[in-house]
């Protein structure tokens, strides 16, 4: 029996290419789609929509291929909020927002047009249906490539239509498959940057795309004493140690960015941990949204590379919770996502850090 039709998001990288190949090999009716999200003034494509590589992949695999323009929606829903957050002293995760608001939203839209049953991506994770009737995302078998942190904002509808074929593969195995079938992207390096900041300097990108450029301000210590001048808060993030542009005679790191006062608080303390965080803009996957006052034990990651820490969550409002960690957590930054996992490495949900406590 012929398997269902599936729309695969092809970025131009090796992961989505092998995902498409595996699905076709397994009997699915596969259609490749690239969402053009951003293009620089020099014509350079985002690392998430390198069309020439994606088109060549589709040709080699032998699947139909289409390109759809999403640049205006991407600018409005991802780039503008990214710039606004940095101007306000936060450190955002644009990929988290893009996954829900652009990639899945658009892929599902085109799936409806093509009368496809599913959408698929090259993420290292798996979508599962829990006994409670809710869909969630489980960590990949190979922890070094796990990408669940970036997927916690997906809706139940989006997850119910999603296939992730790479959950059981290592990156080495994926590259070997790509090389075996003759894909030119087999050894293409992974992107280590924000997809639309191709030069790697997000402060330069912000300065080139907004008139709201924060002025120079003061570095202050934890007692509020002025230590020197900073060059504008968009150049700094909480937890940063290098490139501060100030010499204090001993190591220091950024403890807080106060956009209202245009101040950056430096600490020379050896204790860089926090005991908890406040999160808003919550989205729950594996469970229904808890009621106000409910408490929950779970594992929390406060950044993509964070190994995680056990914590107690308490809902303090309908869209606000407090997470108190069992031990100190380093480098939690307002604007970043905090993502919650159960004991089986499945997503419970997550939210945006608005305060470190």
Protein Blocks (a to p, Z undefined) as FASTA:
>chain_A
ZZdddddddehiaklmmmmmmmmmnopacddddddfbdcfkopacfklcfklmmmmmmmn
opacddddfklmmmmmmmmmmmmmmmnopacdfklmmmmmmmmmmmmmmmmmnopabdcd
fbdcdddddfkopacddddfblklocklmmmmpcfklmmmpccfklmpcfklmmmmmmmn
opaklmgccdfbdfklmnopaklmmmmmccbdccddddddfkopafbdcebjklpcehia
ghnlpaehiacddfbdcfknopacddfbfblcdfbdcdehiacfkbccddehiacddddd
fbfklgbjadddddfbfkbccdddfbdcehiaehiacddddfkopafbdcddfbdZZ
